Amino acid sequence: MERLRTIIRKEFIHILRDPRTLFLIVILPAMLLVLLGYGVSGETTDAPMAVADLSRTDESRRYIEYFTASDNFEVTHVVMNEEEILTLIDQDEVQTGMLIPEDFGRSLATGEPTEVQLYVNAADPSIAQTAQLTLDTIGQMAVQDIFQAQLSRVFGSGELEMPIRTHLRMLYNPDAKMEMYMIPGLMAILLQVMALLLTAMGIVREREQGTMEQLIVTPIKSWELMLGKMIPYLLVGLINTIGTLLVAVLLFNIPIVGNIWLLILLTMVFILGSLGMGVLISNISQTQMQAMYLAVGIVIVPAIILSGLMFSREGMPWITYWIGEALPVTHYLEIVRGVMLKGIGFDFLWPSIRSLIVLSVVYFLASVAVFRKRI
């Protein structure tokens, strides 16, 4: 244990001897969470819309009001034909368009069917899907109200009731805010990036500076050296965890519904696994630049794409799905979102906890084995 304490003390001295770097290491994850959090939490409101109302009747104006009554769309351009709508969409002046035919009011008055053409700029699929869903929902509400009004005129003045009423209850995120889903995910990615890069540079830096040979000739064991290099950064990770949680709760109003101590404990396990990956990368790298490329290309980029942070993993091909399973952040995302948003505990999270523990142990043992081979 004395050898292990010596390595830990050495790493702490290395961290503390540069206060500016230490300050950056401690404060950077919270700063990035603020910056990226505001970037992903912006809701699309008042999307610009071009309208060509060829009918110019009270019925057509009321129909347009269905779409502009909320904060979803704003009529910024009133045009005369379809060509002008398409031109505005081509120039990115508007995201959506509406073309109301000339016979719209007359058709509604006589009970005849009519058509309204809607346009959506689908260059960005995520924005297009949101706009399409919103347009469909508002359009169905407008059709339902108009249909009820027509039936009331035919069968009497009494208010007609729909035969089935569907009530939707939104769980865990009632307002469907994007930041409620993305902020916990960004926390996971930032904690992994910091832990990975700090340790990925450690051993290879000492090898370049020539101090690794001094450690090799000492009686210290491989696992003691690896663990001694990871423990100080585990403490840094704890500080980063507390900082990012404070930003999430105080700045973005993200609740922690579950047990915060369970979340912190499992976060430490996750950071330990990320540190193990960083040490493993450092062991197999010859230079700091090579370690950086390996960390970014093998871990960080796949973690963003394959972990479930941005895209659902359910529809992924089997090979990318299992690559994602090999990343600790994949399982930690289930944990952090489960504890913070759903308030679920150890029993429901056990599959993710088990995988996280196994991966953390595997990466630590792999780093020890690889280092032993290099001795």
N, C-alpha and C positions, 0 to 999 in steps of 0.2 A: 504493500500500500504506500510505502514511502516513495517508491519510484513513481507511482501514479500521481501522488501529490506534487512531486517535483515537476512533472510535465504540466500538470494543471497550473501550477504557479508560474512556470515559464510562459505558458500561453496567456495568462492574465497580464503578465508584465508586457508581453508583446502587444496586447490590445490597449493597455492603459498608457503606454509610452507616447502614443499619438492622440492627444485629446480631440483634435479636429476630426480625425477619422472615426474615433469612437462616437463623437456626437452625431456624425453622419449616419453611422450604422444604427444608432438607437432611434434617431428621429426620422430617417428616410422612409420606412414603411408607413408610418402614420401620415407623412406628407404625401406620399404617393396615393394612399387610400383617399385622402381628401381630393386630390386632383382627379384621379380616375373615377372616384365615386360620383362626383358631380357630372363627369362625362357620361356615365352610363345611366344615371338616374333621371335624366331629362325626359319627361313625357312629351309625346307629340300632341300639341294642342294648336288649335286655330290653323290647321293645315290649309294653305291657300287653295282655293277652288275657282275655276272658271265656269260660268253658267251662260248657256245660250237658251234663253226662254223665248221660244218662238210663239208660244201661246199667249203670253201677256194677259192672263186672266187671274181672277182672285184664287181660283183653284191651283194654278201653277205657283203663285206666290206663296200660298199656304204650304204647298208641297216642299218648296225650297226652305221654308222656315223650319221644317222638321230637321233639316241637316245643319242649320245655322243656330238653332236654339241652344245647343250645347257648346262646349269649348272644342269640339272635335274639328270643325270646319269653319272657314270664313270665306265668304265670296269676295274675292279681291279683283276679279275681272268679269265684267258683263260683256259678252261678245254676241255676234250675230249668227254664227254658223259653226259647223264642225271643224272646218279648216283652221279657224282662229283658235279653237280649243287645242287642237293637236300642235299648232305652232307654239303656243304657250308652254305646253308640256315638253316639247322638244327643247325649248330654251330654259327649262327648269324654273320657269316663272311660277308655275303651279304644280301641285302634286296630283290633283284630281280635277275632273271636269264633268259637267252635266249638260245633256242636250234634251230639252223638253219639246216635243213635237207641237206643231201648230194646232192640231185638233185635240190637244190634251183636255182643255176645259170642256169642250163640247162632248167628248167621249164620256167623261165622268158624269156630266149632266144627264146623258141619255142612257147610262148604264152599260155602255160598250167598253170593251177592253182597250187599253192603250199601252204604249211602251215608252219608257224613259231610258236613254242611253247614258251610262256612267263610264268614265274613263279613269284609269289609275296608272300612274307611272310605276311600272314594275321593274325598273332598272335595279333598284335595291329591294330584294325579295322580302326582307324583314319589314320594311316600311310598307311595302305593297300588301303583304298579308294582313297587317294591322288595319290599313285603310280599307281593304276589301271586307274584312269582318265588320268594321264599323258601318260601312255603307250598307251592307246587307242587313244588319240589325236595324238601322234607322229606316231603311226602305220597307222592311217587313212591318214595323210599327206603323208607318204611314199607310200602308196598304190595309192593315187591319182596321185602323180608324176610319178610313174612307169606305171600306166595305161595310162596317157597322152603320155608318151614316146612310149608305144606300139602302140597306135592309130596313132601317128605321123609316125611311121615306115610303118604302113599299108596304110594310106591314103595320105601320102606325107609328105614333110618336113615342111610344114607350121605349126605354133603353133596353137594348138587347145584350144578353150576357153570353160570353164565349162558353162553349160546353166544357172545355178543359182549361184550367189555369195552371201554368207551370211556374213554380217558385224555385229560383236558383239561390243556393247558399254558398258563398265563397268562404272556404276554410283557410286558416293560417295567414292569408293575405287578402282580406276582404276588399280592399281598394285596388287590388291587382297592380300594385306599384312595382315597377321594375327594380328599384333599389333594394326592396325587401329580399329579392332573389339574388341580385348580383353582388351586393356589398359583402355578405358572408363568403361568397366565392372569391372575390378579389382579395379578401383577407387571407384565404388559404394560399392563393398564388403568390402573394407578396411575401408571406412568411417562408414559403418554400424557396423562392428566389434568393432571399437574403441568406438563409441557412446554407443553401447549395453553393452559392458563389463564394461565401466566406471560407468554407472548408475546402472547396475545389482548388483554391489557390494556395492552401496551407503547405502541404508536403512538397508540392512541386516548386514552391518559392524557396523553401529551405534547401531543396536539391540544387536549385540554380545558385543560391548563395554559398553553397558548400558546407552548410551546418548539419545537413542530414548525416554525413559520414561520422560526425562526432556523436550523434545519437545511436548510430548503428553499432559502434564499438562499445557502447555501455551495456550493462547486463539487463537493461529494460526489455520486457517482452513486447511482442507486436501488439497484442490486445491492449496492453497498458498504454502504449504510445498512441494508438488510435483513439481509445477512450479518453485519454488525457487531452487530446486535441479537440475532442467534441464537447466535453463538459463545459468549458468556458463559454462556447458559443451557444450551448443550451441555455445558459443563464441570459445571454443576450436575446435569445429567442423568446424567453419568458417576458423580458421587458418589452420586446416588440409586440407580443401578444396582448399585454395589458394596454399598450398604447393604441393598437388598432381597435381593440374592443371599446375603449373610451371614445374614439372617433366615431365608430359605428353607432354607439348608443346616444352620445351627446349631440353629435352633429347631424347624423342622418336618421335619428329616431328609430333605429332598428332594435326591436325588443329582444331580450334574452329570456324566453319563456321557461326554458328548462333550468337545470342545475348548472350554475356558472362554474363551480369547482370541478364538476365532471368535464365540462368543456375545456377548462384550463389543463387538467390532467391529460386528457386525450390529445390536446394540442402539443403538449410536451412529447408525447409518444410520436406524433406526426413529425415534429421538428427533429427528433432523434433519428427517424428514418431518413429525412432529407439530409441531415448531416452525414449519415452513413453513405448516402449516394454521393455526396460531395467528396468525402474522403476516398471513396472508391475511384471516382474520376481523377482525383489528384494522384492516386497511386499509379494509374495506367498512363498518365500524361508525362511528356518529357519537358514541356514548357508551359508557362502560364497562359500563353495564347492558345495552345492546344487544349488546355483544361477549360478555358472559356468557351471555345467552340463546341467542345463535347457537352458541356453543361447546357448550353443554349440549344444545340441541335438535338441532343438525345433526350433531354429531360424537360426543359422549360417550354419549348414550342409544342411538343406532344402533350404536355400537361395542360396547356391552354386549349388545345383543340380536342383532345381525346378524353379528358377527365369528366366531361359533363358540365364544365363551367359555362360554355356558350351554346353547345349543341347537345341534344339528347343522345345518349349512348345506345338506346334501344334499337335504332335502325342502322347501326354501324355494321360493316362486314366483320366476320368473326376475328380476323387477324388484328384489325385495329381495336376491336373490343377488348381482346386479351392483352394487347399492348397497354391499353388504358388500365386494365386490372393490375398490371405490374407497377403502376405509379402510386405511391402513398397518397398523393393529393386526391386521387379518385375516391378513395374511401373516406378521406377526411372531409371532403365536400358533403358526403351523406351525413357525417357526424355533425358538422358545424351547422348545416341547415336544419337538421333534425332537432338539435338542442335549442338553437336560437329561435326558430320559427314555429316548430311543432311542439316543443317541450317534451319530447320523448326521452326515455331514459335508457339505462344500460341494457335491459332485456331486448328492446326493439333494435338497438344499435349494435348488438353483439356480432352479427355477421361482418359489419364494417370494422368494428373494433378488432376482431380476430384477424382479419386480413391486414389491418394496419400494423398490428403487433408482429405478425409473421414477416411482413416485408421489412420492418425496421430491424428485426433480428437478422434476417437474411443479408441485407445490405451491409450491416456491421460486420458479420462474419466474413462476407466476401471481401470487404476492405482489409480485414486482418490477413486473410489467406493470400490475397494479391501482394500485400506488402511483404509477407514472409518469403514469397517467391522472389521478390526483388532484392532481398537481402543476400 
